[in-house]
C-alpha cells in the first residue's frame, strides 16, 4: 500500500469508477456514480501519488441510522496488499462518526 492516500468524501469522477470497475473485470455502466452519489453517506477513495483511483468503497444510507457498505473495488495492481481492508476500516470509522448504529455488508462466501 505504498504511496496510496485515502480520502473520505473526496471528489471521484464517474469515469474513474468505470475504469476501476473494468480493470477488475466488472461490468461498468457510465453514469452509475452520478446517480448513486446523492444517496451516499460517504465513500472512501484510495489514490496513488499520481492521483490514480486504485481503491473505493461506497456507504449508502437511509438518512438515519442504517448504512450499507457496497461497491468495494481494488485495482488489480493493488490487490492482496491490505488496501481493501484499509478502505473498509476507514468507511466503518466514518460511518460510526456519523452516528449510524448499523452497517450492513453483503459478500460472497469465498471472500469472507
Beta strands, then each sheet from edge to edge (+ up, - down):
strand 1: 4-8
strand 2: 40-48
strand 3: 53-61
strand 4: 66-74
strand 5: 102-105
sheet 1: 1+ 2- 3+ 4- 5-
end
